Amino acid sequence: MGNIDLKSSFSLRRLFVVVVAMFIAEESCPTMRRVFSRATTSSGASSSTKDKLLDQTVAQERKTSLRRGWIQFLRSVVLPENFPHSVTKDYVYYQVWDSLQAFCSSITGMLATQAVLKGVGVGDAEATAASALVQWVIKDGFGMIGSIIFAWQIGGRLDCDAKTWRLAADFFNDLGIMLDLITSALPKSLFLPLICVANLSKAITGVTGGAARASLTRHFALQDNMGDVSAKDGTQEKIVALSGMLFGTFVITSLKDANALWVWFTFSSFTLCHLLCNYMAVCSVVLETINRQRGQIICRHFILHNRVLSMDQVASIEHIFWWESRPFVHMGAPLSMTVRRGETGHAVRETDLEHLISQFSHEEYLLSFRTHRGSPHQCTDIYVTLSQDAKPTDILQAFLHAQYIKYHFTTRTNRRARKGDEEDVESNHADLDRKAIDFVRSRFSEFVNGLERNGWSLARIMIDMKDWRATWKQE
């Protein structure tokens, strides 16, 4: 024992320390395990070779640790806390496309800013600061007034169709940028009217884009972390915008003395890319809320196949821009509209109201449909009056009922029935009323269970409707 070389004893002690450290951090040091395994399995390796391998391992682990530290830092800066468990599965796809569109938009925005600055007199010896200021104030004021009016008229619909308005916002934005660019090619007298319209378009973008972004943020946030998701989205957008500004500076410098056609070619290319990325972004979102279009798809499939579609299936079917076909379903209609049964549009009669109340004695809504004047087999409108006590599930039941009526009037069977005897119209409509009520009462609980199994949100029914409510009592 006394003849043991001190250097070998020191190396063995270091090796023992490495073995202990390896077992303590087994999962975090895979490189060290591999190197150690190779070193110990080579029985003829000298102590100096082991020391060299150990030093290489430590250096490599330091590099790996440093790289992991930077990655963790970047994750904490741009991604929500506890990512990816704190957001929905479609978050990453949306953010990638959203970042690309923001990059393109920042470049086209710089082209528009350059055109506006030239229009207000930058670089013109005859222009004054006062005149530029007045034009700028008028431009901004026009946009502010327009955004107030737009929010007043459309604000209630923005939550219902967040994907539609998110894409529409970018159409308005690109329209405003295009009008800004046009000002540089037109007479000075048209500059102020054009930039006012352009700023109005951009103001509408701010209203629609902001509201739609808030709805999408609420969808992405799974752990009541809407503030964190929104803040990190803003960080990502600023990083991308900064990159776009740097690249845009290079583009503008390159186009300084170029032909106007090159400017428009650059604008058109980045605008097309901007719109395409926005379209891909909204298409990647799979919303769990039921709006009018998704509700119609779900109800129609349930009526036909007795099965509720999943959110992914509905997302693959729905359209970004969609208009309801006839017959129109008027949810939250005033009572005076619901009781006007038939083609004549007569005033409210007590017998009609009593009939509706007795017919829907177990429901929190009243429903009737109106046929086309001169063609009683063709339905034009379906009216639904909601009770003051109607809950989201009651609204969903009324919508399913209305979709059953709508489906009846749009099938081939009904089109063939239009050729029948006109005297049977009233009896056919009464028979349809009975069938619709029986279907909804017997199948609605099954419908709700199917929605819950597929993850649909029933807490908020995002069907665009009027604010009318009524109270009635059956005697």
ZAMARGU-4260 file (C-alpha; in steps of 0.2 Angstrom, whole numbers, plus 5000, padded with zeros to 4 digits):
<rodrens>
0) 5000/5000/5000 | 5014/5012/5004 | 5021/5010/4986 | 5006/5017/4978 | 5010/5031/4966
5) 5003/5048/4973 | 4998/5053/4955 | 4988/5037/4952 | 4980/5039/4969 | 4975/5057/4965
10) 4968/5051/4948 | 4958/5037/4956 | 4950/5050/4968 | 4945/5061/4954 | 4938/5047/4945
15) 4928/5042/4960 | 4921/5059/4962 | 4916/5058/4943 | 4907/5042/4946 | 4897/5049/4961
20) 4892/5065/4951 | 4887/5054/4936 | 4874/5044/4947 | 4868/5060/4955 | 4865/5069/4938
25) 4861/5053/4928 | 4848/5061/4917 | 4857/5078/4914 | 4874/5072/4909 | 4872/5059/4895
30) 4889/5064/4887 | 4899/5061/4903 | 4891/5044/4905 | 4896/5039/4887 | 4914/5046/4889
35) 4916/5038/4906 | 4910/5021/4899 | 4923/5022/4885 | 4936/5027/4897 | 4933/5013/4910
40) 4931/4999/4897 | 4948/5002/4890 | 4958/4993/4903 | 4975/4998/4896 | 4972/5017/4896
45) 4984/5027/4906 | 4979/5039/4919 | 4985/5054/4908 | 4973/5048/4895 | 4959/5047/4908
50) 4962/5065/4914 | 4962/5071/4896 | 4945/5063/4893 | 4938/5070/4909 | 4944/5087/4904
55) 4936/5086/4887 | 4920/5080/4895 | 4919/5094/4907 | 4922/5107/4893 | 4909/5099/4883
60) 4896/5099/4897 | 4900/5117/4900 | 4896/5121/4882 | 4880/5111/4883 | 4875/5119/4899
65) 4878/5136/4892 | 4868/5132/4876 | 4854/5126/4887 | 4855/5141/4897 | 4853/5152/4882
70) 4839/5142/4875 | 4830/5143/4892 | 4832/5162/4893 | 4825/5164/4875 | 4810/5153/4880
75) 4806/5163/4895 | 4807/5179/4884 | 4796/5174/4870 | 4785/5160/4876 | 4772/5159/4889
80) 4777/5152/4906 | 4775/5133/4907 | 4775/5131/4888 | 4769/5120/4880 | 4757/5115/4893
85) 4750/5132/4896 | 4743/5135/4879 | 4733/5125/4866 | 4741/5114/4853 | 4737/5126/4839
90) 4747/5140/4847 | 4764/5136/4839 | 4757/5135/4821 | 4747/5151/4823 | 4762/5161/4830
95) 4774/5155/4816 | 4762/5161/4803 | 4758/5176/4813 | 4776/5181/4814 | 4779/5179/4796
100) 4765/5190/4791 | 4771/5203/4804 | 4788/5203/4795 | 4780/5206/4778 | 4768/5220/4785
105) 4782/5229/4793 | 4791/5231/4776 | 4776/5236/4767 | 4772/5248/4781 | 4789/5257/4779
110) 4786/5259/4760 | 4769/5267/4764 | 4777/5278/4778 | 4790/5284/4765 | 4777/5289/4753
115) 4767/5299/4766 | 4782/5308/4772 | 4785/5314/4755 | 4767/5319/4753 | 4767/5330/4768
120) 4782/5339/4762 | 4798/5330/4769 | 4812/5335/4756 | 4801/5349/4749 | 4809/5367/4752
125) 4792/5375/4749 | 4783/5365/4763 | 4781/5371/4780 | 4780/5362/4797 | 4763/5370/4801
130) 4755/5363/4785 | 4763/5346/4788 | 4756/5346/4806 | 4738/5351/4800 | 4738/5337/4787
135) 4744/5325/4800 | 4731/5330/4813 | 4717/5329/4800 | 4723/5312/4794 | 4723/5305/4812
140) 4707/5313/4817 | 4698/5306/4803 | 4704/5289/4807 | 4699/5291/4826 | 4682/5296/4822
145) 4680/5282/4809 | 4686/5269/4822 | 4673/5275/4835 | 4659/5273/4822 | 4665/5256/4817
150) 4667/5249/4834 | 4649/5256/4838 | 4641/5247/4824 | 4652/5231/4823 | 4659/5228/4840
155) 4646/5216/4846 | 4650/5204/4831 | 4669/5203/4833 | 4669/5189/4846 | 4657/5178/4836
160) 4669/5177/4821 | 4686/5180/4827 | 4695/5171/4813 | 4685/5180/4800 | 4689/5197/4807
165) 4707/5193/4811 | 4709/5190/4792 | 4698/5205/4787 | 4709/5216/4798 | 4724/5213/4787
170) 4714/5216/4771 | 4710/5233/4778 | 4728/5236/4783 | 4734/5232/4766 | 4721/5243/4758
175) 4727/5258/4769 | 4745/5254/4764 | 4741/5253/4746 | 4732/5270/4746 | 4747/5278/4755
180) 4758/5272/4741 | 4746/5279/4728 | 4747/5296/4735 | 4765/5298/4728 | 4759/5296/4710
185) 4744/5307/4711 | 4742/5326/4711 | 4745/5336/4728 | 4726/5341/4728 | 4721/5322/4731
190) 4734/5319/4744 | 4724/5324/4760 | 4708/5315/4755 | 4718/5299/4751 | 4728/5298/4767
195) 4712/5301/4777 | 4703/5286/4769 | 4720/5276/4771 | 4720/5280/4789 | 4702/5276/4791
200) 4706/5259/4784 | 4721/5257/4796 | 4710/5262/4811 | 4697/5249/4806 | 4712/5237/4806
205) 4716/5242/4824 | 4698/5239/4830 | 4695/5222/4821 | 4713/5216/4824 | 4714/5220/4842
210) 4697/5213/4846 | 4700/5197/4836 | 4717/5195/4844 | 4710/5196/4861 | 4697/5182/4857
215) 4711/5171/4850 | 4722/5175/4866 | 4708/5169/4877 | 4707/5153/4866 | 4726/5150/4868
220) 4727/5153/4886 | 4723/5136/4895 | 4729/5140/4913 | 4720/5157/4915 | 4736/5165/4909
225) 4729/5177/4896 | 4739/5191/4902 | 4755/5181/4900 | 4750/5174/4883 | 4746/5192/4877
230) 4762/5199/4884 | 4773/5186/4875 | 4763/5188/4859 | 4768/5207/4860 | 4786/5202/4863
235) 4786/5191/4848 | 4778/5204/4837 | 4791/5217/4842 | 4806/5206/4839 | 4799/5202/4821
240) 4794/5220/4818 | 4812/5225/4823 | 4819/5212/4810 | 4807/5218/4797 | 4812/5236/4800
245) 4831/5232/4798 | 4827/5222/4782 | 4815/5236/4776 | 4828/5249/4778 | 4839/5239/4766
250) 4825/5237/4754 | 4820/5256/4754 | 4839/5260/4752 | 4840/5248/4737 | 4824/5256/4729
255) 4830/5274/4732 | 4833/5277/4714 | 4823/5263/4706 | 4809/5264/4695 | 4791/5265/4702
260) 4787/5248/4695 | 4800/5240/4706 | 4792/5249/4721 | 4775/5242/4717 | 4782/5225/4713
265) 4791/5224/4730 | 4774/5230/4738 | 4764/5217/4729 | 4776/5203/4733 | 4776/5206/4751
270) 4757/5210/4752 | 4753/5193/4744 | 4765/5185/4756 | 4757/5194/4770 | 4739/5189/4766
275) 4744/5171/4763 | 4753/5170/4780 | 4737/5177/4788 | 4726/5165/4779 | 4737/5150/4785
280) 4737/5157/4803 | 4718/5158/4805 | 4716/5142/4796 | 4727/5133/4809 | 4716/5139/4824
285) 4704/5126/4830 | 4691/5136/4841 | 4681/5127/4854 | 4667/5140/4854 | 4651/5137/4844
290) 4647/5152/4833 | 4633/5153/4819 | 4643/5144/4806 | 4651/5130/4817 | 4634/5128/4825
295) 4625/5125/4808 | 4638/5113/4803 | 4637/5103/4820 | 4618/5103/4820 | 4616/5098/4802
300) 4628/5084/4804 | 4619/5078/4820 | 4602/5079/4811 | 4608/5069/4797 | 4620/5056/4805
305) 4615/5057/4824 | 4634/5061/4828 | 4643/5076/4834 | 4658/5082/4825 | 4674/5085/4834
310) 4683/5102/4834 | 4696/5097/4821 | 4683/5090/4809 | 4673/5106/4810 | 4689/5117/4808
315) 4693/5108/4792 | 4675/5111/4785 | 4672/5129/4790 | 4675/5144/4779 | 4685/5159/4785
320) 4672/5170/4775 | 4654/5164/4776 | 4637/5170/4773 | 4621/5162/4779 | 4609/5156/4766
325) 4590/5157/4767 | 4580/5154/4777 | 4589/5166/4789 | 4588/5162/4808 | 4585/5177/4819
330) 4590/5173/4836 | 4584/5184/4850 | 4570/5191/4839 | 4557/5203/4847 | 4541/5194/4852
335) 4531/5204/4839 | 4541/5197/4825 | 4540/5179/4831 | 4521/5179/4832 | 4518/5185/4815
340) 4515/5168/4807 | 4512/5166/4788 | 4515/5176/4773 | 4504/5191/4777 | 4514/5199/4791
345) 4498/5203/4801 | 4499/5211/4818 | 4500/5202/4834 | 4485/5192/4839 | 4482/5185/4856
350) 4477/5168/4849 | 4494/5166/4840 | 4504/5170/4856 | 4493/5158/4867 | 4496/5145/4854
355) 4515/5147/4854 | 4516/5148/4873 | 4506/5131/4874 | 4517/5124/4860 | 4533/5128/4869
360) 4527/5125/4887 | 4543/5116/4892 | 4556/5127/4883 | 4564/5144/4887 | 4560/5151/4869
365) 4547/5153/4856 | 4550/5149/4838 | 4540/5152/4822 | 4544/5153/4803 | 4538/5163/4789
370) 4535/5158/4772 | 4538/5167/4755 | 4523/5178/4749 | 4515/5168/4735 | 4526/5152/4738
375) 4520/5145/4755 | 4532/5130/4753 | 4547/5141/4753 | 4553/5147/4770 | 4562/5164/4771
380) 4565/5168/4790 | 4565/5158/4806 | 4562/5169/4822 | 4567/5164/4839 | 4562/5174/4855
385) 4572/5170/4870 | 4565/5169/4888 | 4573/5181/4901 | 4579/5166/4910 | 4587/5157/4895
390) 4604/5149/4898 | 4617/5145/4885 | 4610/5127/4884 | 4593/5134/4880 | 4600/5145/4867
395) 4609/5130/4859 | 4592/5120/4860 | 4583/5134/4851 | 4597/5135/4838 | 4596/5116/4835
400) 4577/5118/4833 | 4579/5131/4820 | 4592/5121/4811 | 4580/5107/4810 | 4566/5118/4802
405) 4579/5125/4790 | 4585/5108/4785 | 4567/5103/4781 | 4565/5118/4769 | 4581/5115/4760
410) 4580/5096/4756 | 4574/5088/4740 | 4559/5081/4749 | 4553/5098/4752 | 4556/5104/4734
415) 4546/5090/4728 | 4532/5094/4740 | 4531/5111/4733 | 4523/5103/4718 | 4509/5096/4729
420) 4492/5103/4733 | 4492/5120/4740 | 4478/5115/4752 | 4490/5104/4762 | 4502/5118/4766
425) 4495/5122/4783 | 4494/5104/4788 | 4512/5101/4782 | 4518/5116/4793 | 4509/5110/4808
430) 4516/5092/4805 | 4533/5100/4804 | 4531/5109/4820 | 4527/5093/4829 | 4541/5084/4822
435) 4554/5097/4826 | 4548/5099/4844 | 4548/5080/4846 | 4566/5079/4839 | 4573/5092/4850
440) 4565/5086/4866 | 4570/5068/4863 | 4588/5071/4856 | 4594/5087/4864 | 4602/5078/4879
445) 4611/5066/4867 | 4617/5081/4857 | 4624/5090/4873 | 4633/5074/4878 | 4641/5073/4861
450) 4647/5091/4862 | 4655/5089/4879 | 4663/5073/4874 | 4672/5082/4860 | 4678/5096/4870
455) 4666/5110/4864 | 4663/5124/4876 | 4645/5126/4881 | 4648/5141/4894 | 4647/5154/4880
460) 4637/5151/4864 | 4644/5164/4852 | 4629/5165/4840 | 4627/5183/4834 | 4609/5188/4841
465) 4599/5202/4846 | 4597/5208/4864 | 4578/5205/4865 | 4571/5195/4879 | 4553/5191/4884
470) 4544/5185/4899 | 4528/5174/4897 | 4518/5163/4908 | 4506/5149/4904 | 4489/5149/4912
</rodrens>
